Amino acid sequence: MMEIICGGITVLLALWYVVESIRVRRQSFRRAIRRVEQEVAATRPPGDPALVRMWTVRPLSEHMVKRMAELSGFRFIGKQTHNGIPALAFAPPKDSRKLSIHD
């Protein structure tokens, strides 16, 4: 019985991987751009960099992703791995201007 359950879980994981790979390879530029924006803007603990996994933004190059993040105010830190997947790390923007009563 345990072999059937483990075999079923293995088949489901393999199927999920294949479907996700096909979905990422067929995604449009607009969807990849939205994915970069979501991953950069995702909430994370203070001090942790924003990580953009490169395989999830497939049609975009590293240079494009870096440029998009820089235009949003993020600073490129370097390449890292996240669970064995290559990712680009970005430091969140520092809001250095002081608020006034006119804001």
C-alpha positions as CSV (number, residue, x, y, z in Angstrom):
1,M,0.0,0.0,0.0
2,M,2.8,2.4,0.9
3,E,4.5,1.7,-2.5
4,I,1.3,2.8,-4.3
5,I,1.1,6.0,-2.3
6,C,4.8,6.9,-2.9
7,G,4.5,6.0,-6.6
8,G,1.4,8.2,-6.9
9,I,3.2,11.1,-5.3
10,T,6.2,10.6,-7.5
11,V,4.0,10.6,-10.6
12,L,2.2,13.7,-9.5
13,L,5.4,15.6,-8.8
14,A,6.8,14.6,-12.2
15,L,3.6,15.7,-13.9
16,W,3.7,19.0,-12.0
17,Y,7.3,19.6,-13.1
18,V,6.5,18.9,-16.8
19,V,3.4,21.1,-16.8
20,E,5.2,24.0,-15.1
21,S,8.1,23.7,-17.5
22,I,5.8,23.8,-20.5
23,R,3.9,26.8,-19.0
24,V,7.0,28.8,-18.4
25,R,8.4,28.1,-21.9
26,R,5.2,29.2,-23.5
27,Q,4.6,32.3,-21.5
28,S,4.5,35.7,-23.2
29,F,6.7,38.7,-22.5
30,R,3.9,40.5,-20.7
31,R,3.4,37.5,-18.3
32,A,7.2,37.3,-17.7
33,I,7.3,41.1,-16.9
34,R,4.4,40.7,-14.5
35,R,6.2,37.7,-12.9
36,V,9.4,39.9,-12.3
37,E,7.3,42.7,-10.8
38,Q,5.5,40.2,-8.5
39,E,8.7,38.6,-7.3
40,V,10.5,41.9,-6.7
41,A,7.5,43.4,-4.9
42,A,6.8,40.3,-2.8
43,T,6.8,40.8,1.0
44,R,9.8,39.3,2.8
45,P,11.5,39.7,6.1
46,P,13.5,42.9,6.6
47,G,17.1,42.6,5.3
48,D,16.3,39.7,2.9
49,P,16.9,40.5,-0.8
50,A,14.3,40.1,-3.5
51,L,15.0,37.0,-5.5
52,V,14.0,36.6,-9.1
53,R,14.4,33.0,-10.2
54,M,15.5,33.1,-13.8
55,W,13.7,30.0,-15.1
56,T,10.4,31.5,-14.2
57,V,10.9,34.6,-16.4
58,R,12.1,32.5,-19.4
59,P,11.8,34.9,-22.4
60,L,13.5,37.7,-20.5
61,S,17.3,37.9,-20.3
62,E,19.3,38.7,-17.2
63,H,20.0,42.2,-18.5
64,M,16.3,42.8,-19.0
65,V,15.4,41.6,-15.5
66,K,18.2,43.8,-13.9
67,R,17.0,46.8,-15.9
68,M,13.4,46.3,-14.8
69,A,14.4,46.0,-11.2
70,E,16.7,49.1,-11.3
71,L,13.9,51.1,-12.8
72,S,11.7,50.2,-9.9
73,G,14.4,51.4,-7.5
74,F,16.0,48.0,-6.6
75,R,19.8,47.6,-6.6
76,F,21.4,44.4,-8.0
77,I,23.4,42.5,-5.4
78,G,24.5,39.5,-7.3
79,K,23.6,36.0,-8.3
80,Q,22.4,33.5,-5.7
81,T,20.8,30.1,-5.7
82,H,17.4,29.5,-4.2
83,N,16.7,25.8,-3.5
84,G,19.3,25.0,-6.2
85,I,17.7,27.3,-8.8
86,P,19.8,30.3,-10.1
87,A,18.3,33.6,-9.1
88,L,19.2,37.3,-9.2
89,A,19.2,39.1,-5.9
90,F,18.1,42.7,-5.5
91,A,18.2,45.0,-2.5
92,P,15.0,46.9,-1.8
93,P,14.9,50.6,-2.5
94,K,15.8,52.9,0.4
95,D,13.2,55.6,0.9
96,S,15.6,58.3,2.0
97,R,13.4,61.3,1.4
98,K,11.5,62.8,4.4
99,L,7.8,63.1,4.2
100,S,6.3,66.6,4.5
101,I,2.8,67.7,5.3
102,H,2.3,68.3,1.5
103,D,2.7,64.6,0.6
